[in-house]
Amino acid sequence: MANSCRSTTEEAIRHRRTIGRDFDNEPGVGNGATTIPVNASACTGYYNYFTDSTYRTGRLHDPVGFALPPNGAYRYATNDLGAAMIRVGSDASTTWLFVARSCIASQLVGKTLSNTND
């Protein structure tokens, strides 16, 4: 299959503020393993959110098809604050997915979030 990512899109997504905001860490800190704990069980998980390569907005689509466990970890919010990327599962079976940001927003109050680009 041919590479479907244009060079301009590829360059843009190298910088995290292209895809999101309110990250759990400053750029270059950890590899996504250090994240803010959240109660994921009240949310519905989705594999996808973005609908084009501008990453400005999207919609939750492609449900994961399983109940989320109680423990999850927040990584970042989408630029339009419609969704949040979280991690569920153990290291051996980690799944990164999107949930409605409103589902975990109250759990982020008082947390230090980063909007520094890289």
Secondary structure by P-SEA (a helix, b strand, c coil): ccccccaaaaaaacccccccccccccccccccccccccccccbbbbccccccccccccccccccccccccbbbbccccccccbbbbbbccccccccccccccccccccccbbbbcccc
